[in-house]
């Protein structure tokens, strides 16, 4: 088991008060808090090593380059990838846009199909909408079962020889449902389709292995896994890299330039135009090291226990309905719910007055909410520093909501 009391001490923000109450942070699906090790790693880079990377011949630049590339190796290895498969980007959103415009735009032709699902975060839906309009592609959307999980029968029916790309989320940021990505990859291979995975929710919470999954592209965000904002990555198979054009152009991603043309740098450097977020990469590597010490299997088991306890206690609230799987199997530490007669924003506001931070709205999954005929939901999401006392505070706050609005 994780020693949550010890872990809490590593996060300075958790010692602060909110509205005079202890901060109970249950908005981890939006962003996680940062441990001292991550904060100090970024500060240390700026204090002792700050310089631009890759082309400087002075000592500071050479040292910064080594630090940056070591961070790449650390982060890639954490997700079962190689350093030369990891492109640093701002977040999963940018990573998926990179796949859309650097690979799909060049590799797919008019009439080809992209298969995604109604459960997806907008980051894994809107890029494919825009690309489909621009390139004359067909965007096919698999449905959702009544329990808020991917309808695999509908998915299988819509996966055809015309499908050239499957764009799927690993774990839903709304229902917490974990999609069977390894199974989806096997299905996709039968029709020779490539697979892009939005792993923004899974990488922080599960043991994810890029090679074992067999996907072509895997995007994630650092700020959801204890790392800084403004840094993330997309792992890209080397075979796919060879089929891709740059996403952004300018300095840093070129080999040679003439007035009328240019050639590109080799490998992942081709996709990192301009000055990279070196301090962010350093902070993300520190986050990865922190999680590695805890062990991702233990992280997931801890969250399953939190979810099991939360589901049990939420059952005490009359008129409250959980959206998504009702058990801990094949789901992560995200619980969205509705309360009869009370808007999600009102719930979140009352909880905030009690020091409990949750998310309300459609969570960038508007098609899913429309499919389930919901205007909005309230979402509580858990991480390594949450314990049963945090769940109890959530329940006490929800009971206050009931008293205020009923």
Long-range contacts (C-beta under 8 A, 24 or more apart in sequence): 1-298, 1-301, 1-302, 2-294, 2-298, 2-299, 2-302, 2-384, 4-302, 4-384, 4-385, 4-386, 4-387, 5-387, 7-294, 7-384, 7-385, 8-385, 10-35, 10-36, 10-37, 10-290, 10-385, 11-35, 11-36, 11-385, 12-36, 12-39, 14-385, 17-355, 18-352, 18-355, 18-357, 19-352, 19-353, 19-354, 19-355, 20-355, 21-354, 21-355, 22-355, 22-393, 23-355, 23-357, 24-354, 24-355, 24-356, 24-357, 24-390, 24-393, 24-394, 25-357, 25-385, 25-386, 25-390, 26-356, 26-357, 26-358, 26-380, 26-381, 26-382, 26-386, 26-390, 26-394, 27-357, 27-358, 27-359, 27-379, 27-381, 28-204, 28-224, 28-333, 28-381, 28-382, 28-383, 28-386, 29-173, 29-201, 29-224, 29-334, 29-359, 29-363, 29-379, 29-381, 30-224, 30-359, 30-381, 31-223, 31-224, 31-229, 32-204, 32-223, 32-224, 32-225, 32-226, 32-383, 33-226, 33-383, 33-385, 34-226, 34-227, 34-228, 34-283, 34-287, 35-226, 35-287, 35-290, 37-286, 37-287, 37-289, 37-290, 38-226, 38-227, 38-228, 38-283, 38-284, 38-286, 38-287, 38-290, 39-283, 40-286, 41-282, 41-283, 41-285, 41-286, 42-228, 42-279, 42-280, 42-282, 42-283, 42-286, 44-282, 45-278, 45-279, 45-282, 45-283, 46-279, 50-279, 52-275, 53-275, 53-276, 53-278, 54-252, 54-269, 64-278, 67-278, 67-282, 68-276, 68-278, 68-281, 68-282, 70-285, 71-278, 71-281, 71-282, 71-284, 71-285, 72-268, 72-281, 74-285, 74-288, 74-289, 75-233, 75-281, 75-284, 75-285, 75-288, 76-233, 76-235, 78-288, 78-291, 78-292, 79-199, 79-203, 79-208, 79-209, 79-210, 79-218, 79-220, 79-235, 80-208, 80-209, 80-210, 80-211, 80-212, 80-213, 81-210, 81-211, 81-218, 81-235, 84-238, 84-267, 84-268, 85-210, 85-235, 85-236, 85-237, 85-238, 85-241, 85-268, 86-233, 86-234, 86-235, 86-268, 87-233, 87-234, 87-235, 87-236, 87-268, 87-271, 87-272, 88-231, 88-232, 88-233, 88-272, 88-276, 88-277, 88-280, 88-281, 89-219, 89-232, 89-233, 89-234, 90-230, 90-231, 90-232, 90-277, 91-200, 91-221, 91-222, 91-223, 91-230, 91-231, 91-232, 92-123, 92-198, 92-199, 92-200, 92-219, 92-220, 92-221, 92-232, 92-234, 93-123, 93-221, 94-232, 95-217, 95-219, 95-220, 95-232, 95-233, 95-234, 96-123, 96-124, 96-127, 96-167, 96-196, 96-198, 96-217, 96-219, 96-234, 97-127, 97-247, 98-234, 98-247, 98-271, 99-127, 99-196, 99-217, 99-219, 99-234, 99-236, 100-127, 100-128, 100-130, 100-131, 101-127, 101-131, 101-247, 102-244, 102-245, 102-246, 102-247, 102-271, 103-194, 103-217, 103-236, 103-240, 103-243, 103-244, 104-128, 104-131, 104-135, 104-165, 105-131, 105-134, 105-135, 105-245, 106-243, 106-244, 106-245, 107-164, 107-194, 107-243, 108-135, 108-137, 108-164, 108-165, 109-135, 110-135, 110-136, 110-137, 111-136, 111-137, 111-138, 111-162, 112-137, 112-138, 112-162, 112-164, 112-165, 113-137, 113-138, 113-139, 113-140, 113-160, 113-162, 113-163, 113-164, 114-138, 114-139, 114-140, 114-163, 114-164, 114-165, 114-166, 114-167, 115-140, 115-141, 115-142, 115-155, 115-158, 115-159, 115-163, 115-165, 115-166, 115-167, 115-193, 116-140, 116-141, 116-142, 116-166, 116-167, 116-168, 117-141, 117-142, 117-143, 117-144, 117-150, 117-155, 117-168, 117-169, 118-142, 118-143, 118-144, 118-367, 118-368, 118-371, 119-144, 119-148, 119-149, 119-150, 119-169, 119-172, 119-174, 119-175, 119-177, 119-365, 119-368, 120-167, 120-168, 120-169, 120-198, 120-365, 120-367, 120-368, 121-169, 121-173, 121-198, 121-200, 121-363, 121-364, 121-365, 122-364, 122-365, 122-366, 123-198, 123-200, 123-364, 124-167, 124-168, 124-169, 124-196, 124-198, 125-367, 128-167, 138-162, 141-367, 143-371, 144-368, 144-371, 144-372, 147-324, 147-325, 147-326, 148-172, 148-174, 148-175, 148-177, 148-323, 148-324, 148-325, 148-368, 148-372, 149-175, 149-177, 149-179, 149-324, 149-325, 149-330, 150-177, 150-179, 152-180, 155-184, 155-187, 156-187, 159-187, 159-188, 159-191, 159-193, 160-191, 161-191, 161-192, 163-188, 163-191, 163-193, 164-193, 164-194, 165-193, 165-194, 165-195, 165-196, 166-193, 166-194, 166-195, 166-196, 167-195, 167-196, 167-198, 168-195, 168-196, 168-197, 168-198, 169-197, 169-198, 169-199, 169-200, 169-201, 170-197, 170-198, 170-199, 170-201, 170-202, 170-203, 170-206, 170-208, 171-199, 171-201, 171-202, 171-205, 171-206, 171-332, 171-334, 172-201, 172-324, 172-334, 172-365, 172-368, 173-200, 173-201, 173-334, 173-363, 173-364, 173-365, 174-323, 174-324, 174-334, 174-336, 174-363, 174-365, 174-368, 174-369, 174-377, 174-379, 175-323, 175-324, 175-325, 175-331, 175-334, 175-336, 175-368, 176-307, 176-324, 176-325, 176-331, 176-332, 176-333, 176-334, 176-335, 176-336, 177-324, 177-325, 177-330, 177-331, 178-202, 178-206, 178-330, 178-331, 178-332, 180-330, 181-213, 181-215, 182-212, 182-213, 182-214, 185-213, 185-214, 185-215, 186-214, 189-214, 194-240, 200-224, 200-232, 201-332, 201-334, 202-332, 204-291, 204-383, 205-296, 205-299, 205-300, 205-303, 205-332, 205-333, 205-383, 206-296, 206-300, 206-332, 207-296, 207-297, 207-300, 210-235, 216-240, 222-280, 222-283, 222-284, 222-287, 225-284, 225-287, 225-288, 225-291, 226-287, 226-290, 226-291, 227-280, 227-283, 227-284, 227-286, 227-287, 227-288, 228-279, 228-280, 228-283, 228-284, 229-280, 230-277, 230-280, 231-277, 231-280, 231-281, 231-283, 231-284, 232-284, 233-284, 236-268, 236-271, 241-267, 241-268, 241-270, 244-270, 244-271, 246-270, 246-271, 246-273, 247-271, 247-273, 248-273, 248-274, 249-273, 250-274, 251-275, 252-276, 294-384, 299-384, 300-332, 302-384, 303-332, 303-333, 303-382, 303-383, 304-328, 304-333, 306-333, 306-382, 306-386, 306-387, 306-388, 306-391, 307-331, 307-332, 307-333, 307-335, 307-382, 309-388, 309-391, 310-335, 310-380, 310-382, 310-391, 310-394, 311-335, 313-391, 313-392, 313-394, 313-395, 314-395, 314-398, 316-395, 317-395, 317-398, 317-399, 317-402, 318-402, 319-402, 319-406, 320-398, 323-372, 323-374, 323-377, 333-381, 333-382, 333-383, 334-379, 334-380, 334-381, 334-382, 335-379, 335-380, 335-381, 336-363, 336-377, 336-378, 336-379, 336-380, 337-377, 337-378, 337-379, 337-380, 338-374, 338-377, 338-378, 339-378, 339-398, 339-401, 339-402, 341-405, 341-406, 342-401, 342-405, 342-406, 343-375, 343-376, 344-375, 344-376, 344-377, 344-378, 345-376, 346-401, 346-405, 347-378, 347-398, 347-401, 348-378, 350-397, 350-400, 350-401, 350-404, 351-378, 351-394, 351-397, 351-398, 351-401, 354-393, 354-396, 354-397, 354-400, 355-393, 356-393, 356-394, 356-397, 358-394
